[in-house]
Amino acid sequence: MTMRAIAYARVSTEQQATDDKTSLSEQLLAVRKYAESHGYEIVEEIAEEMSGRRQDTEGLEKIRDAADSGRIAAVLVYKWNRLARTVARFESLMLEMKLAGVDIVSLDGQSNATATGRMFNRLMAVFSEYQRDDLVETMQQGKRGLARQGRIVPSRFAPYGFEYDREMRAYRVDEERMETVRALFRMVGAEGQALWAVKRAFDAAGVPTTKGAPHWHTTTFRDMIFNDAYRPHTPEELRAMVEAGNLAPDVLAGLDAGRSPGIAWYNRHKVETTPDGRQIKMPKPREEWIAVPVSESGIPREWVEAARERLRDNVKPSDAGYRSWNLKPFGYCECGARLKPHTVRRPTGLHFYYVCAAHRRGKAPCPHAKYHPAVDTEERVSGFVLRLIEDPDVLREQVEAQAAREKDGLRDTRRRIGALAQRLAEADAERDRYNRLYARGKLSDAEYDAYTAELDARKATTEEELGRLGDARRHVEHLDRLPALVEEYLRDLPYLMGREPVIRDYELVGHDYEPGAPPRTLTPDSIRHLTQEELAEKRRGAEAQRSERFGWLYGALGLRVVAHKGGTLEVSWGGGVCKLEDLPTTTRARTRGTTPSCSRV
């Protein structure tokens, strides 16, 4: 009987893709020969150039879809490590295919249908993971050694104004681009101009950006200003780096006397890969940093210090520190870009606005851009929504629809939870087998310890992932209960939304008040007046709670707010669309409580 199968091949690099022994074509050729001689019909061939540490590649997703649809009965690969390079991902994919009733056949392994075959294949996966980790560590050691010798470790991009010299393994100055960097430091450090002024000047002059984009970003300027490659370093600073272990003494001795080089830092971060494949950059202790001297940039030191000092005083206000922006996930400009919160510091205080994000990024002037006052915009939307939910069927229908959508989206998560639970059961059964083999003398102490250690590590990884997915399972249970909570929430919602929080400027101290006890007599000793900082913190907390309720309500309604340049707000939700005209404040106060004319879908 012929079985339908997918042939899968993978290489990690372009060099492997063209190598005679590891190329994609060689892998697929071997798999085709195997399929022909073992009764498989290849319905699709998938070839990828991708790291084996990733589990969400397009090719593997195609295999999962084909397995779920029942279109295939097997997956054929040249080697086990073509599917995954870590034990956890290998086990996960094996179990997914097993639950779908699909066999995975490797030309270099044993059948995964027997306990012996599974053990052998797992050991192969362990060895493959070790081999890759050992190779990465060896390469990193070589790069650190190169940096300690005062050589540049090449990366994707050199700092703007420098270019990498392959023969010297150093940065040399690109005078044309370095003039742009000098202009940046002159404008900010010597002339005191703002980063936005530099951006407008560079964009207007058509100055080439670091990566060829059409417009500059102020964050790029900030990074350049704080990059030590542009900053001249004194002999005293260089000797301090030697004493701290950041700079090798022989590298310092080899520098030209009287020169003030910049410093390119290496080994400042380490990159860790999470179980879901994301990479997180973690800072290393400063004593592990490696200083590599680079050519002088020609930028006066006083310009660098002045520019850095100016930016230290120019701290961007934090959303969390001042207010909650409850329209941030729901607001859009006419051009389709999101509305971005924007805070302006003036002598009269802080002023808050929503503005087109594309316009603020400076990609191109947006013809619809306007700075919409945040408080006024939010009040107009919240007032309309409160009037809207006076018809409870609107919110009830939206909540039920939202719950159905989220439960549908969590279907894969529930399947994953089942797969992990089964993996734990299999791990327990496998330990029982090892225990029996050890008791019969079939395994030595070293073999038993090695097998059980690997098994414990695999089980710990599974339990950790299952714990993370437990939040999703509890969310599904919450969604099941959600419709029953809607009625109660609808009764309380207008009160919760509309009332102003009561913020007292004092707190009671002393004995706790017990219910049923006679009223307390307030005395100066029983009251502590709050500081201005404590009052501000209480106000922010109350506003954050109110904003969170509105955020939930807007999400449940599927709200979308488009702010027009003339001031009109176009509010759409699952049940219709409505335009809120921009009225004078006095007129808006007289019409509060009335419902604008809207079209319902």
Buried (B, 14 or more C-beta within 10 A) or exposed (E): EEBBBBBBBBBBEEEBBEEEEBBBEBBBBBBBEBBEEEEBEBEBBBBBBBBBBBBEBEBBEBBBEBBBEEEBBBBBBBBBBBBBBBBBBBBBBBBBBBBBEBBBBBBEBBBBEEEEEBBBBBBBBBEBBEEBEEEEEEEEEEBBEBBBBBBBBBEEEBBBBBEBBEEEBBBEBBEEBBEBBBBBBBBBBEEEBBBEEBBBBBBEEEBBBBEEEEEBBBEBBBEBBBBBBBBBBEEEBBEEBBEEEBBBEEBBEEBEEEEBBBBBBBBEEEEEEEBEBEEEEEEEEEEEBBBBBBBBBBBBEEBBEBBBEBBEEEEEBEEEEBBBBBBBEBBBBBBEBBBBBBBEEEEEEEBBBBBBBBBBBBBEEBEBBBBBBBEBBBEBBBBBBBBBBEEBEBBBBBBBEBBEEBBEEBEEBBBBBEBBEBBBEBBEEBBEEBEEBBEEEEBEEEEBEBBBEBBEEBBEBBEEBBEEBEEBBEBBEEBEEBEEEBEEBBEEBEEEBEEEEEEEEEEEEEEEEEEEEEEEEEEEEBBEEBEEEEBBEBEBEBBEEBBEBBBBBBBBBBBBBBBBBEBEBBBBBBBEBBBBBBEEEEEBEEEEEEEEEBEEE
